[in-house]
């Protein structure tokens, strides 16, 4: 199975670059299933039914969220409508709205289960991600499992990756919008990267408009969030599993600007 995981899709620029390029990228990279973090897809905060449909139409199969998942009240309708394709963090308190597990399958590639964990270091309060994933894995199917770790601290993401080595297929960090260069296969077969990065405008500050974001650092005045208008990039990783099983065979990182996105230009092994 070849899994393409797209780092945090940020606003219209992130959606636009996927609309224009994801379909042929899937073909060129021989992608079986595509997962995207969509918690910033609607104007930089949260997700709506319309935005989710746009991502699905572009070629995304499953969507994870994060700490902004409830920022748009329309998301509750989305959770009811697409409970098999979009999820909230697994370790939110019991009773929190939204599904916690998404599954995709095909006769040729097998089944992929996707869950998301929220970090607790420098993040809003939530239950222990370690305890939550232990409980989930007790009854999880024996298929490929991808865990999106939505967290601020690199140490916490790496700790979860090591904790889950050999128990899941991949542990992919999200949230910081800064792609890390530490992708690897851990000793017991789990693919890991601390942060997949951001799919969106890269001429601002983590997706936000440059001047507005600078005001946050230079003054004490409150500022809103305006999506930057600079050139977008696709940040993603490609994971290949061992014969549709649990272990990963390969993880490859991508950082692609529009000037690099030409058919036949993306190397694939």
Buried (B, 14 or more C-beta within 10 A) or exposed (E): BBBBBBBBBBBBBBBBBBBBBBEBBBEBBEBBBBBBBBBBBBBBBBBBBEBBEBBBEBBBBBBBBBBBBBBBEBBEEBBEEBEEBBBBBBBBEEEBEBBBBBBBBEEEBBBBBBBBBBBBEEBEEBBEBBEBBEEBBEEBEEBBBBBBBBBBBBEBBBBBBBBBBEBBBBBBBBBBBEBBEBBEBBEEBBBBBBBBBBBBBBEBBBBBBBEBBBBBEEEEEEBEBBBBBBEBBBBBBBBBBBEBBBBBBBBBBBBBEBEEBEEEEBEEE
